[in-house]
Amino acid sequence: MSRIRPPRAARLGGALAACAALGATLLAPGSAQAVAGQPVPLGTYAFTARLVVGDQPEARACSGVLVDPRWVLTAKSCFAADPAQSIDVPTGAPARRTTVTVGKTDLTAAGGHTTAVVELVPRSDRDLVMARLERPATGVTPVALSANAPTAGEELTVAGFGRTRTTWVPDRLHSAVFTVGGTSATEFEVAPRTPADASLCQGDAGGPALRTGNGAPALVAVTSRSWQGGCLGSAATRTGAFESRTDGLASWVKGTTNRSVRMTPGQKLLPGQMLAANDVKVLMQTDGNLVMYHNAGGGALWASGTHGNPGAYAVMQTDGNFVVYGKDGGPSTGGALWSTRTHGNEGASLALQSDGNLVLYSLSPTGGTGSALWSSTTWKRPATLKAGDRLGPGAWTHSERVVLLMDILGRLSIRERATGRELWAVGDLNPGAYALFQPDGNFVLYAKDGGPTTGGALWNTGTFGTGFSLVLRDGGDLVVSGADGRTQWSSGTAL
């Protein structure tokens, strides 16, 4: 394979500078887009994202591609402090506030999905990073990753929101066809094909390079850097660009989207800090309470009950105990407010899992993850409940567009995943209340000590019959259906 690392190809993450004379936002040299390409038809390649990294006047624009409702794949260099020196970035929250817009190819149009980036997971071997979204881009179909390597002479479509030959900050997604040139194990070179003078410019870094087969696009690479010939504001004449390969990375992408967030021995959560997974987050509140919330909002799913202690913090101790201490407390001084009571398990660690459960694991004899010693019991439940199934305090489930929550204060609610908007709710201020789908077909909210034989019902669907089912539908409705499939009750929350 030929090597393809020219010394002067420019990184494509562009700075955004305010233009006072025009009252507009301009993209200064630094990103990439198909300058001589064409605006794509509305709705085409809607999985292509636009990222804005940082705030004015130092903001930087890039492109990206949705590979999971909660994750965008883009160029690592977009987040580097000085890409000319190093493109390496650490795993964790981005150093600068970052927003993503995806789901629309005209940025001035209504719709689409805009949210913040809360976590970065970079590749060490190429200009790639996974960026986790604060709220999922439901309703936008992620692109599939191609398993096939690019071949010399192959034609790929490259898209991006970067500048064009005449426009600093276009509102439309553009694309052009490029031909694959030299390749290496991690990247390949492309040259413009259609139109012949196409180029990739500032703002196009992280945009997708796509292969179309069987009528569907598949991701082959994301844009890394280019010569920027023909780009507005560039004196360069050479065109062509370099793409970071994504073929063969399906397992890495899947592993990233399903990853747990861990606290290892000695790590602390200080006031205001949090652990955040795909669907839930654990926040060390400034009032001293350690609380789990769903990312769609709503009431607490779990809490340490240590509110009223400003300055309290949490620590994963080396002895295996996870403890919330008062402001001036600690392992050597005391002052514990709450703990998992798992001391005596040296090397144990805490994991906020992708299923929403917070679990403390022992250290196995081989140095890996051992058995579960404690958990918050907040894992995701099935979206279809069978007769006898119970949603206890902290239980939750979701469909494609909504989440059903049973919070610890007794509120049963349905919220839109993409916006956090509450669509329906019953109950409140009944700590320990739970919901039960009874064998008689009735879905009932009971007080903590209530039940079918003891009473204490707070609310019910009033549905009775055998063979009934309860389903949280992808369209947003919670529905009780009879044995014949007919709707007996609905929350009326279809979106």
Buried (B, 14 or more C-beta within 10 A) or exposed (E): EEEBEEEEBBBBBBBBBEEEEEEEBBBBBBBBBBBBBEBBEEEBBBBBBBBBBBEEEEBBBBBBBBBBBBBBBBBBBBBBEEBEEEBEBEEEBBBBEBBBBBBBBBBEEEEBBBBBBBBBBBBEEBBBBBBBBBBBBBBBEBBEBBEEBBEEEBEBBBBBBBBBBEBBBBEBBBBBBBBBBBBBEBBBBBEBBBBEEBBBBBBBBBBBBBBEEEEEBBBBBBBBBBBBBBBBBBEBEEBBBBBBBBBEBBEBBEEBBEBBBBBEBEBBBEBEEBBBBBBBBBBBBBBBBBBBBBBBBBBBBBBBBBBEBEBBBBBBBBBBBBBBBBEEBBBEEEBBBBBBEBBEBEBBBBBBBBBBBBBBBBBEEEEEBBEEBBBBBBBBBEBBBEBEBBBBBBBBBBBBBBBBBBBBBBBBBBBBBBBBEBBBBBBBEBEBBBBBBBEEBBBBBBBBEBBBEEEBBBBBBEBEBEEBBBBBBBEBBBBBBBEEEEEBBBBEBBB
